[in-house]
Amino acid sequence: MASGNEQSAPVMVVAVPMPAQSHLNQLLDLSTIISSFYNLPVHYISSSSHVRQVKLRYLNPLLLTKIQFHELPFPPFPSPAPTRGGSADQLFHLEPLLNVTLELRQPFLTLLQTLRSQAKKIVIIHDALLAFAVQDAASFPNVQLFAFDSTCSFTAFTIMREQAGSTFPIPEEIEIPDDLPSLEGCYTDVVMKYMPLQLEALKFRSGDIRNTCRVIESDYVDLLGQIQGNKMQWAVGPFYGYLRSTGDQNSSEIGKNKCVEWLDKQPPRSVIYISFGTTCSMTDEQIKELAMGMEESKIRFIWVLKDADRANVFADENGSRPELPKGFEERTEGVGMVVRGWAPQAEILRHASTGGFMSHCGWSSVLESISEGVPIAAWPMHTDQPRNAAFLSRVLKIGMVVRDWSRINELVTASTVKEAVRTIMSSEEGELMRKRAEELGGALRRATAEGGVSRMELEAFIDHIIN
């Protein structure tokens, strides 16, 4: 293995994330795993504000001491208030940041020239959505590129196959529903124009690293490799599994103590956790319906209610915050808790009192929920989420869809919320989902343990890059 002396390091790993919270955090997880488990020097690169953001929110700050952070100079970009909506329109406020990543080729190349003197070989693990920015690194003989894909392999394959005309053959024994959610409303026009540039630049990579596990996605990982010309695939996740035993050590995290203390007072598996990630903002009208449904359900809950992240989360706030119906918090006191800031999701999901998760179905959140054996009430918002929701509800059978993607322009009514929550939390059907989730959770935890299938794939990747 490589030594910690970077002046003579045989191999250096350089992580280049997409500057959005889930992408930032997943590549930081992988960086901490590589540096802590395999003692390889790891350099993590993003803008100054995004480095600050991901470090501030990271649950295991002691693991960051082995990582060197570099602040890449980003051109100035606007950071407007998030749009509240129901589908891809929620992404409009991130489009200026998306566009500015196309101007990072030269700044990244300049930084790489400096790093090249510190190791005999540079291994760049870059977000697949930043392939355009790092592509020039492939011209150096001692540099190798690997793309990191942050989403569900089932979803990635079905989208790729559909865009190729749906002619790629699928073996009969592999389960892919015929009526998957439409891609309509999932992506903005700017995003769709951005993607071909990334896909073209991906030709320089040597293979793909995936935050998934062959326990749940082996067939789809293999199909992705095949449809991309037999590119090497390493399914090494869930990253959460490697770091789970380290605990959540950021005691200053907003909302952590009060959430856990409240959960400690609740019966086992009685609370549903409600959170829609960092890129989703509901309209006040939809918030009202969700609140009414929860109140009528009589089910205990923790609800993280906040707007989506801005492109720069430290920009001055000048928008209105989401509002609950008048008197809701008073009427649900003792039954529910509303968290307006950052919540310790991993700690909440693994708490004995948590029995369900109402989620937007971002892949990182899905993996955390499965790992803790918690069934999901799926409320997809955009991008990969509708098909992630279909995968967990129809293939894995560990949840149900609350928001029907074929009706994305309609409100999810209070009665729909009430029925879904009661199904997940207090029905025979929900108990079957929970049992299945618990079985898969145990399998995922074993996969990242010593000798597990994901751990062995990660070790195969490490052997590949150091030899």
N, C-alpha and C positions, 0 to 999 in steps of 0.2 A: 504494500500500500504506500501511497504518497506520504511524505513527511509534511510537517506543518511549516517548514522553511520554504517560502514561496520563491526565494531567489534561485533555488535549485530544484523546484518541484518538477517531477516527471510529467504530471498532469494537473492542469487547473480547470475547474468547471466555472463557466460563466453563465448565470441565469438572467434571462431577459424577459420579464413578464409584460403582458398587456396591462396598461395602467387603469385597471378597474378592480374593485376590491376582491372579488372572488378569484380572479386571475392572479392578482398580486399575491394573495394569501396561499393559493395552491402551489405556486412556484417557490414561495418562501418555505412552505412545508417541505417540499422536495429538497430544497437547499439545506435545510437543517438536518434532514435525514442523511443526505450524502456526507455532510461535514461531520455529523456526530457519530454515525454508524461506521463510516469508512475512512474517516480522517483525511479526506481530500480537501484541499483549499477551494473554497467557493466564493465567488464574487457575484453580488446581486446588483443589478443595474436598473435604475429608473429615474424619473425626475425627482427633484428635491422634495416637492410636496408629496409625491407618492411614496417615496422612501419613508418620509416622516409618518404618513398615514398608516402604512402597513406595519411599521414598528410599534406605533402607538396602540394598535388594535390587536397585536399578536398575543396569544394567550400563554405562550411559553417563552418569555423574554430571555431567560437564562440560556436558551439554546442559540440565541443570536450572537453570542460572543465569539463564535468561531467563524462567522461570516463577515466578509468585508463588503461594505455598501459603497456604491459609487453613484453620484448624482449626475445624471446625463443632462446636459443643457437642452431643455425643450424651448422651442420658439414660443413667444407669448400666445395664449389662446383664451377665448372667452369662457366663462363658467356660469352660464345662466341657471336660473332656478329650474328644478325638474318639472317636467310636464306630467300632469295627472291624467291618466287615461287607462285604456284597457288592453292595448296591444302594442305594436311597434311604435306608436306615437309617444310612448314613454321614453324612447331612446333619443329623441330629437336633441335634448340638452347635452348629450354626450358626443354629438357629431363634430363639434369643433375639436375635441380632443382626438377623435378618430382621424380627422384630417391631418392634424399636426404630427401624428406618428409617421406619416409619409415623408416628413422632412428630417427624419432622424438618421438617414444613411451616413451622412458625413460625420455628424457628432459621434455616432457609435464607432465608425471606422477609426476616428482619431483616438478614442479611448482604447480600442483594441490594439492599436499600434503600441501603446504604452504597456498594456498587459502582456503582450507577446514576449517581452524580454524576461518575464518572471517565470516562465515554464517552457519545457520542451514541447509540450502539446497542449493546445487549448480545445476544450470541449464546450461548445456553446449549446445550451438548452434554451430554446426560445419559444415563446408562445407562438402557436401556429398563425395567430392573427398579426404577428410582427415579422413574418418571414421577409417582407419587402425591405424592412429597415436593416436587417442583418445580412442580407444576401451577399454583400461584397466580401464578407469574411471567408467565403468559400474559395477565394483566389489565393489564400495563403496555404502553403503546403503542410503546416503544422496545426491547422485548424479544422475541426470537424463539427458539423451542424446536426442537431437533433431537434425535431419539432415536438413541443409539448401540446397535447390536445386536452383541454380541460372539461370536455363534455362526455356524455354517454356514448359508448361505441355503437349501440343500437341506433341511436338518433343520427350520429354522424354517418353511418353506413346508409341508412334509409334515405337521408337527404342527398348524399352523393350519388346513390343509385338512381334516384328520381331525376336529378339534374342531368344524368347521363342517358336518360331516355327509358329507364326501367327495364333494360334488356339484359342486365347482368344476371346470370342464372343463380338461383338460390336452391340449395338442396331441400328436398321435401321435409326432412326432419327438423329443419330450422324454422322456428316460429316467428313469423312477421305478419301481423294482421293486415288484411287487405284494405281496410278503411281507416288508415292512420289520419290524424289531424292534418288538415291542409296547411301548407306553408303561408297561405294568405294571411296578412296581418302580422307575421312574425318578424319581419325585417323592414327597415326603412329603405328608401331608394338609395340613400347615401351608403348604407351598409352593403347593399347589393352591388354597388359600383366599386366598393372597396375590396370585396372578396376576390375578384379575378386577379388583382395585383398580388395578393397574398398567395393564391394558388399557383401562379406562375413562378413565384420566387421559391416555393416549396420544393422545386425540382433539385435544389442544391443540398437538401438534407440527406442524411444517411439512414434515417429511420425515425420512428415515432415513439414517444413515451406517453403512456396513458394512465390517468388516475382512475383506474378501474381494476376489476379483478376477474380472473377467468372462472371463478366460482359462479358468477352471475352473467358474464358476457363473453365467454370464450369463443363461441361461434361468430359473434359479431366482430370481435377483434381480428379473427382470421379472415373474415370476409373483407374487412377494411384493408388488410394487407394485400389481398388478392386484387381488389378493384383498383388499387394504387400501384399495380405493377410489381407485386410481391416485395414491397418495402418492409424492412424489418420492423416488428411491433413488439414493444415491451409493455405488458399490462402489469404495473407494479403497485397499484393501489389496493385499498384506499389509503392515502397518506395519513389520514386520521388514525388509522389502526396502529401505525408505528409510534405515533406520538401520544396516543391515548393514555399510556401508563405514566407519562411525565406529569400529568395533572395540569390544571389551569392556575398558573402562578401569578397572573396579573391582578393583584388585589385591588388596584386602583380602577379597574374597569367599571364603567358606569353601569349601575343596576345590578352588579353581580351579587353583592351580599343580600340585598333585599329580595331578590328573586329566589335565591337558595333558601333563605330563612323562611320565606312564605311557603315554598314547596315542602320544606321539612314538616310543616304542620298539616299537610294534606294526606288523604288516604292513598295507598299504592295504586298506581295506574289510573288516577282519577282526573288528571289535568291534561287538557289539550294545549299545546304550545302553538301560537299563531304568529307567523313571521313571513314576510314576503321579500326578504333579501334587501340588497342595496341599490337595485336599479328599477324598483317598482314603486309607484305612487298611485294610490286609489283616489277616485273622486270622492267628494264629501257625500254624495248620494249613495255610492257603493259602500262607504264606511258605515253609513246609517243602516243599510240593510244587513250588513255583517253584524253590527252591534245588536240589532233587534233579534236576529237569529240566535246569537249567542245567549242573550238574555232569556229568550223563550226556551232555549234548550235546557237550562238549569245545570249545564255542565261547567265544571271548574275550568278556568283558563288563565294563561299568561299571554297577553297580546302585545307584541312590539309594534307600536304605531308611530311611524315616522315617515317623512318623505325620503325619496331616493337620494343617494349621494349626488352631489354636484361633481363636475369633472375635477374641480379642486375643492376638496371637502373643507378647506380652511378659508374659502372665500367668504366675504361678508354675507350674512343672511339678509335677504330683503323680501322674502316671500312669506305667504301665510302658511301656518302649520295645519296639518289635518285636524279636523274637529269631530268629536264624538257627539251623539245626541245629548241634549241637555238632561242632566241627572243620571246618565248611564252609569258613571263610576260610583255614585252614591247608592244606586239601586243594586249594583252587583258587588258591593263591598263585602269581603269575606268569601265570595265565590270566585271573583276574578281579580287580576292585577293588570294594569295597563303600564307598559314601560315606554317612555318617550325617547330614550336614548339608546345607546349601544348595549345589547344584552349578551350574556355568556351562553350562546346557543349550545355549544357542546356540553357544557355542564348541566344545562336544563334538560337536554335530551337524554342524558344518562342517569338523571335523577329517578329514583324509584317511584316517585309520584306522577311522573309523566307517562301518559298512556297513548298519546296521539300527537300528530304534527300537521297543522294546516299550513301548507307550504306552496310557494311559487314553483317549486320543483327545479331550482337551480341544481346542477349535478352535485356540487359539493355538499349542499344541504341534504340531498337525497342519500348520499353515501353516509353522512353522519347519522341520519335517521335509521337507515338499515343496520348500520354497525351497532346501534343501541337497541335494535329490535322494536322500533317504534313505527307503527303503521301510519300512512300518510293520507290526508285529505287534500287532494291535488287541486291547486288553483293556479294554473299556468298563466303567464302574462305575455311572453314574447320569446323570440329567438328559438333556442332548443327546447324550451320548457314544455310546450304542448306534447311533443313526442316523448320526452322524458316521462311525462305523466302517463302516457299510454303504455310505456314500457313497464312502469312499476305497477300499474293497475291491471293490465291485461296479460302481460308476460310473467312478471314476478308474482303478481297477485298479492301484493302487500299494501294495497290501498285502493281508494276509489276517487274518481274524478268529480269534483264539485263544480268546476267551471267548464261547461261543454264548449269546446273550441269552435264548433259549428255555429255557436250563438254568441260570438265574442262581442257583438255590438249591443247585447242585452245585459241588463243588471242581473246579478245573481241574487235572487230574492231571499228575504229573511226565512221563508219557509224551506227553501232549498238548503240554506245554511243549517238550520235547525235539524232537518232530517239527516243531512250528511254527518253532522257532529254526533248525533245520537247513534247513527249506524256504526261509526268508527269506535265510539267510546263505550257503548252499552248494549250491543246487539250480538247475537250469535255469529252473524256474518263478520262483524268487527273482530270478534274473538278469534276467528279463523285467520283473518289477516294478521292479527298480532302474533299468533302462534307461528305462522309462516315467516313473519319478519324476524322473530326471535331465532328461528332456525337459521335463517340466512345471516343474521347478525353474528351468531356463533361461528359460522363458516368463514365469514369475512375476517373476524378477529384471529382465527387460526391461520388464515392465508398470509397475514403479515407477521406472524410469529416465526421463530426460528424453524426452518424446514418447511414452512408454508409455501404455497404455489406462488404468491406474489413476492415473498421474500426471495425465493430462488430466481424469479425473473429479474428482480432488482440486482441480485448478485451477478447474474449473467450479463446485465448491462454494464455493471462496474468492471467486470473482467474484460468486457469488450473494449472499454475505453482506456483501460490502463495497460493493455497488452498490444 
